[in-house]
């Protein structure tokens, strides 16, 4: 592992050459999670080891830049804040577990706390420092306007495309609770154009979109795509217009887990959103309205799992949430053909 003098791992997981290429081994087990304080210990990593993912996706809040000396701070102005945050992550129990399992098979995006500030968007004054620190640590493509990325895994006919969005660097200000930013944008035009290209690019049999905040759930008053209805509608229309099959969203942020499904939309097939949060952080919210929820709200430290059984003519997709101790409180399975656009 190459370490920079500032303490941050340079390309700790990938290196640019891995991001550019395709891995020929079919993905059958993907693990994912969010909301992790590296200084905390959790038995959940033992369960991740037992699950033995072939790919791990960090969905944001991978450390908490606005948490210092045991308490939240409104703005962390320490010039070494990001170096210290990634140093904690590098030395963490979770990273040690994943380095033993999948040292070159991790992908990551950020959310507000590792971006730098609670609920922050493009107005955050340290966003460029944060972006550079993220790129240096994770080794992702160096976009000037954020940390979005994409990677194809698996051979033709069994190809999983993982698209990780950046919902911070160019996101317009968050509206007040109970209100909407009706004209606000989530991605910025450069990322929108890139995303259209990734959705249009042929070859993917299953497309995973990593979104640090929830895409489907729209009844709670916290961060969600529904706070920016124009952007949410634009993404739904983009999926429909490109005709891409097999789109599944993975999200984090909430300190609770759940599986949601948008059954009716222009996409032409059910749109699932699996929310896994948090790896260490747990919400006090025990009940919450979500008409699109499949099953129950999951309270407790958890990680998410997506499995693909490629052995049948119509591959089987299984979405799960795992608690410490091996409990799987929520599981949904369906054939991949269910995620194919209806013929017009």
C-alpha positions in Angstrom: 0.0 0.0 0.0 1.6 3.2 -1.1 1.3 5.9 1.5 1.8 9.7 1.0 3.8 11.8 3.4 0.5 13.5 4.4 -0.8 10.1 5.7 -3.4 9.5 2.9 -3.1 6.3 0.9 -2.6 7.2 -2.8 -5.0 5.0 -4.8 -5.4 2.8 -1.7 -7.8 0.5 -3.6 -7.7 0.9 -7.3 -5.2 2.9 -9.3 -6.5 4.4 -12.6 -5.8 1.3 -14.7 -8.4 -0.8 -12.8 -11.0 1.8 -13.2 -10.5 1.9 -16.9 -10.7 -1.8 -17.5 -13.2 -4.6 -17.2 -12.9 -7.5 -14.8 -13.8 -10.9 -16.3 -15.0 -12.7 -13.2 -18.9 -12.5 -12.9 -20.1 -10.7 -9.8 -22.3 -12.9 -7.6 -22.0 -11.1 -4.3 -21.9 -7.4 -3.7 -21.7 -5.8 -0.3 -22.4 -2.2 0.5 -22.8 0.2 3.4 -22.6 3.8 4.7 -22.4 6.0 7.8 -19.2 4.7 9.4 -17.3 6.3 12.2 -13.8 4.6 11.8 -13.0 5.2 15.5 -15.9 2.9 16.5 -15.8 -0.9 16.7 -18.7 -3.0 15.5 -19.3 -6.8 15.2 -20.8 -6.2 11.8 -17.4 -6.6 10.1 -17.4 -10.3 11.2 -20.6 -10.7 9.3 -19.2 -9.0 6.2 -16.3 -11.5 6.3 -18.8 -14.4 6.4 -20.7 -12.9 3.5 -17.4 -12.7 1.6 -18.4 -10.0 -1.0 -16.6 -9.9 -4.4 -17.1 -6.2 -4.5 -17.7 -3.6 -1.7 -19.3 -0.2 -2.3 -18.9 2.6 0.2 -22.0 4.8 -0.2 -20.9 7.9 1.8 -20.3 9.2 5.3 -17.3 6.9 5.2 -15.9 9.1 8.0 -17.4 12.1 9.8 -15.4 15.3 9.1 -17.8 17.3 11.3 -17.3 15.0 14.3 -14.3 15.8 16.6 -13.5 15.0 20.2 -16.7 13.1 20.6 -19.1 15.8 19.4 -20.5 17.4 16.3 -19.1 20.7 15.1 -20.9 23.0 12.6 -17.8 23.7 10.6 -14.4 21.9 10.8 -11.8 24.5 9.9 -8.8 22.4 10.8 -6.5 22.6 7.8 -5.6 18.9 8.3 -9.2 17.7 8.8 -9.4 15.6 5.6 -6.0 14.1 6.1 -6.9 13.1 9.6 -10.3 11.7 8.5 -8.8 9.5 5.8 -6.0 8.4 8.1 -8.6 7.2 10.6 -10.5 5.3 7.8 -7.2 3.8 6.5 -6.4 2.4 10.0 -10.0 1.4 10.8 -11.4 -2.1 11.7 -13.6 -1.9 8.6 -10.8 -1.1 6.1 -8.7 -3.9 7.6 -11.5 -6.4 7.1 -12.1 -5.3 3.5 -8.4 -5.1 2.6 -8.2 -8.8 3.6 -11.3 -9.6 1.5 -11.3 -7.3 -1.5 -8.2 -5.2 -1.5 -8.7 -4.1 -5.2 -12.5 -4.5 -5.3 -13.9 -1.4 -3.6 -15.7 1.5 -5.0 -16.7 4.7 -3.2 -18.7 7.9 -3.3 -19.3 10.4 -0.5 -22.2 12.0 1.4 -22.4 15.1 3.4 -20.2 14.2 6.5 -17.2 13.0 4.6 -17.8 15.7 2.0 -17.2 17.9 5.0 -20.3 19.4 6.5 -23.8 18.3 7.5 -26.3 18.6 4.6 -23.8 20.6 2.5 -23.9 21.1 -1.2 -22.1 23.3 -3.7 -22.0 26.2 -1.3 -19.5 24.4 1.0 -16.3 26.5 1.0 -13.9 23.6 1.4 -15.3 21.4 -1.3 -12.3 21.5 -3.5 -10.0 20.5 -0.7 -12.4 17.7 0.0 -12.5 16.5 -3.6 -8.7 16.4 -3.9 -8.4 14.4 -0.6 -11.1 11.9 -1.8 -9.3 11.4 -5.2 -6.0 11.0 -3.5 -7.3 8.4 -1.0 -9.6 6.3 -3.3 -7.6 6.6 -6.5 -10.8 7.5 -8.5 -10.9 9.4 -11.9 -10.1 13.0 -11.2 -13.1 14.9 -12.4 -12.9 18.7 -11.9 -16.5 18.8 -10.8 -16.9 16.0 -8.4 -16.2 12.3 -7.5 -18.6 10.4 -9.7 -17.3 7.2 -11.3 -18.3 4.1 -13.2 -16.9 0.6 -13.6 -17.9 -2.5 -15.5 -17.5 -5.9 -13.8 -17.8 -9.3 -15.5 -17.8 -10.7 -19.0 -20.3 -10.0 -21.8 -23.7 -11.5 -20.9 -22.9 -11.2 -17.1 -21.8 -7.6 -17.0 -22.6 -5.5 -13.9 -22.1 -1.7 -14.4 -21.7 0.2 -11.1 -22.3 3.9 -11.4 -21.6 6.0 -8.4 -23.1 9.5 -8.3 -21.8 12.7 -6.6 -24.7 14.4 -4.9 -22.7 17.1 -3.1 -20.2 19.0 -5.2 -22.8 20.6 -7.5 -26.0 20.2 -5.6 -28.1 23.3 -5.1 -28.9 24.4 -1.5 -31.1 22.0 0.5 -34.6 23.5 1.1 -36.0 23.9 4.5 -37.7 20.9 6.1 -41.2 20.6 4.7 -40.3 22.6 1.5 -39.0 21.6 -1.9 -36.3 23.2 -4.2 -38.5 22.8 -7.2 -36.0 24.1 -9.7 -32.9 22.9 -7.9 -30.3 20.6 -9.4 -28.6 17.6 -7.8 -25.7 16.8 -10.3 -24.6 19.7 -12.4 -24.7 19.6 -16.2 -21.3 17.9 -16.7 -22.3 15.0 -14.5 -25.7 14.8 -16.2 -24.0 14.4 -19.6 -21.6 11.9 -18.2 -24.4 9.9 -16.7 -26.4 9.8 -19.9 -23.3 8.4 -21.6 -22.9 5.7 -19.0 -26.6 4.7 -19.2 -26.4 4.7 -23.0 -23.2 2.7 -23.3 -24.0 -0.8 -24.4 -22.9 -4.0 -22.7 -24.4 -3.9 -19.2 -26.8 -6.7 -18.1 -27.4 -5.1 -14.7 -26.9 -1.4 -13.8 -26.3 -0.4 -10.1 -26.6 3.3 -9.4 -25.0 4.3 -6.1 -26.8 7.3 -4.7 -25.7 8.5 -1.3 -29.2 9.7 -0.4 -32.5 7.9 -1.0 -34.0 7.9 -4.5 -37.4 6.3 -4.0 -38.5 7.1 -0.5 -40.2 10.6 -0.5 -42.3 11.0 2.6 -39.7 11.7 5.3 -38.5 15.3 5.8 -34.7 14.6 5.5 -32.3 14.5 2.6 -33.7 12.7 -0.5 -34.0 13.1 -4.2 -37.6 14.2 -3.7 -36.4 17.5 -2.2 -35.3 18.3 -5.8 -38.3 17.0 -7.8 -37.0 18.4 -11.2 -33.8 16.4 -10.8 -35.6 13.2 -9.7 -38.0 13.4 -12.6 -35.0 14.1 -15.0 -33.2 10.9 -13.8 -36.3 8.8 -14.2 -36.9 10.2 -17.7 -33.2 9.6 -18.5 -33.4 6.0 -17.6 -36.6 5.6 -19.7 -35.2 7.5 -22.7 -31.9 5.5 -22.8 -33.9 2.3 -22.5 -31.3 0.8 -20.1 -32.4 -2.4 -18.4 -31.7 -3.7 -15.0 -31.3 -0.5 -13.0 -31.2 -0.9 -9.2 -30.4 2.0 -6.8 -28.3 1.6 -3.6 -28.4 4.4 -1.0 -27.3 5.2 2.5 -27.5 8.3 4.8 -30.5 7.5 7.0 -29.0 5.5 9.9 -31.9 3.0 9.1 -32.2 0.4 6.4 -35.0 -0.4 4.1 -35.9 -1.7 0.7 -38.2 0.5 -1.4 -39.7 0.0 -4.8 -41.2 2.5 -7.3 -43.6 0.2 -9.1 -45.1 2.8 -11.5 -42.9 5.1 -13.5 -41.9 5.9 -17.1 -38.9 3.6 -16.7 -41.2 0.7 -17.6 -40.2 -1.7 -14.8 -40.0 -1.6 -11.0 -37.2 0.6 -9.6 -35.7 -0.8 -6.4 -33.7 1.3 -3.9 -31.9 -0.6 -1.2 -30.9 1.7 1.7 -28.2 0.4 4.0 -27.2 2.7 6.9 -25.4 2.7 9.1 -22.3 0.5 9.6 -21.9 2.1 13.1 -24.6 4.8 13.3 -28.2 4.0 14.3 -31.2 6.2 14.2 -33.7 6.6 17.1 -36.5 6.6 14.5 -38.4 3.3 14.8 -41.3 4.0 12.5 -41.5 6.2 9.4 -44.0 6.5 6.6 -42.9 5.0 3.2 -45.6 3.6 1.0 -43.0 2.2 -1.4 -41.2 0.2 1.4 -41.0 -3.5 0.8 -41.1 -5.2 4.2 -40.1 -3.3 7.3 -37.8 -0.5 8.4 -34.6 -2.0 9.7 -33.2 -0.4 12.8 -29.6 -1.4 13.9 -26.1 -1.5 12.5 -26.4 -3.1 9.1 -24.9 -3.7 5.7 -26.5 -4.4 2.4 -26.1 -7.3 0.0 -26.9 -7.8 -3.7 -26.6 -11.3 -5.1 -26.9 -12.5 -8.7 -27.4 -16.1 -9.6 -26.1 -16.3 -13.2 -26.6 -20.1 -13.4 -30.1 -19.9 -14.8 -31.3 -18.7 -18.2 -33.1 -15.8 -16.3 -30.6 -14.7 -13.6 -32.0 -14.3 -10.1 -31.5 -11.0 -8.2 -31.6 -11.0 -4.4 -31.5 -7.8 -2.3 -30.8 -8.1 1.4 -30.1 -6.2 4.6 -27.8 -7.9 7.2 -27.7 -7.2 10.9 -24.8 -8.2 13.2 -25.0 -11.8 14.3 -26.1 -13.1 10.9 -29.8 -12.0 11.0 -31.2 -11.0 7.5 -34.4 -9.1 8.4 -35.3 -8.1 4.9 -34.8 -10.0 1.6 -36.4 -9.5 -1.9 -35.8 -11.8 -4.9 -36.9 -11.5 -8.5 -35.7 -12.5 -12.0 -33.5 -10.1 -13.9 -36.1 -10.1 -16.7 -38.4 -8.2 -14.3 -36.1 -5.2 -14.9 -36.5 -5.0 -18.6 -38.4 -2.1 -20.3 -41.9 -3.0 -21.5 -42.2 -3.2 -25.3 -43.9 -0.2 -26.8 
